[in-house]
Amino acid sequence: MEEDDDVDQTPIEELPGILGYQWDDFDFVVLDPCLSAIAEIDLRELQEAQAVAEGFKLEVLTSEGLRIIEIGTYGPIFPIFGELPSLAVEFDCPPNQGPAGGAGYLFFLAGSTTGDVKREVDSFCSALKLKVAELLSAA
């Protein structure tokens, strides 16, 4: 098999600015402790709450002030973290990867500090946890 010169062969863990990732619906991999709250999200409860509420909104404190973030009825939570000013979230699905390939979300530092990331992620995850508990208890 020929190696494709157009494909970056850098391991995920060595990408500049990478803080964590989620690949093929497996657990979230934390490379920097600033994202540790993401790994604690109960995805089954979240999906149940999304379906019960047909989507919902969260108020999240960011480095730019209070932000309203919408969580849809279906779909993964991971790309929504890209709405936080301190994070860039990229979907990676390499082309021509064949049947054994995969896809996932990569989390990068977006021109801020890991302290900013931690504060925003913790705020997001705290609001999410409270909203999910509220929705499931009302169901």
N, C-alpha and C positions, 0 to 999 in steps of 0.2 A: 504494500500500500504506500502510495506517495504521500509525503507530508505536504500539507497546504501552506505555502509561504505567506498567504494572506491572513492566516489565523494566528492570533497572539497565543503563544504557548506558556505565558507567565502563569504560575499557580495563583489561584484566587488569593491565598493568604499573603502573597507578595505584591499585590497590586497597590500602587501608591494611594494612600488615603483610605484604604478599605478598613471598615470597622466591624463588619459582620455580614452574614449572608444566609439565605434560605434556599435550598435546592431541592427540586422534585418533591415537594410536600413533606420533606423530612423536617426535623426540628431545626429551629433557628440556631445558627452557629455564631457565638459571640467571640470576636477577636479582640475587642476592647471592652472593658467593663462598663463603659458609658452606655452600652446597649443592653445591659443585663436584664432590664425590665421587660424587654421584648420577648426574651426566652421564657418568661413566666406567664405569658398570655395563654389562657386555656382556649385553644382554637375551636374545640367542640362547643363549649359554652357560647363563644362568640358567634358561631354560625347559627346556633339555636336562637340567640337574641336577635340577630339580623333578620331571621325569618319571622319571628314573633312580631317584631316592631315594623317590619317592612322598611328597614333602614332607620337611622337615627342621626342626631347631631351631637357633637361634643364641643365643649368650650375648653380650649387648651391655651395655657399661658406659654408664649414663645418669647424669644429675645426681641421680637418686634411688637409685642403686646398680645392681647387676647385675640385668639383666632377661632373661628367656628369651622369645624371640620365635619364633613358629611361622610357617614358610613353607609354604604348602599345595602340593599337587601341581600345580595349575593356577591361573591367575589372575594379575593384574598385581601387581607388587611395590610400586607407588607407594602404595596405601592403607595398606600395612603400616608405612610411615614414620610414620603417625599414632600408632603405639604409643610413639613417643619423646616424653617429657614436654615437650620444648621446641618441638615442632611440632604444628600442627593441619593435617590434610590433608582437603580437602573435594572431593567428586566434584561436578562441575558439568555438568549436562545440561539446558540450558534447555528448558522445555516449549514446545510449539507452534513448534518451530524449523524444521520443514519438512525436505525431503530433503537440503538442502545444509548442514544444521546439523552440530554436532559435540559432543563431550564430552571432559572431561579432568579431571585432578587439579590442584588448586591448593594450594600449600604456604604456610602462614602462620606467623609467629612466634606462639608460644603462651605469652605471659606470661613470657618469659625473654630472654636476650640472644642475639645472633648468635654470640657465642663459645660459649655452651652448645649452640646448634644445631650448630655446626661440630664440636665434640667428639663429640656424640652421633651425628651423621651419619657422621663419619669412623670411629667405633667400629663402627657398624652395617655400613658398606660394607667395612671391613677384614675383619670376621668373615664377611660374605657372600662376599667374594672368596676367602678361604681355604677355606670350606666348598664352594663351587662347584668349585674346583680339586681338592679332595680327592675329591669325588664323581665328577667326570669322569675323574680318573686311575684310579679303582677300577673304572670301567665297562668 
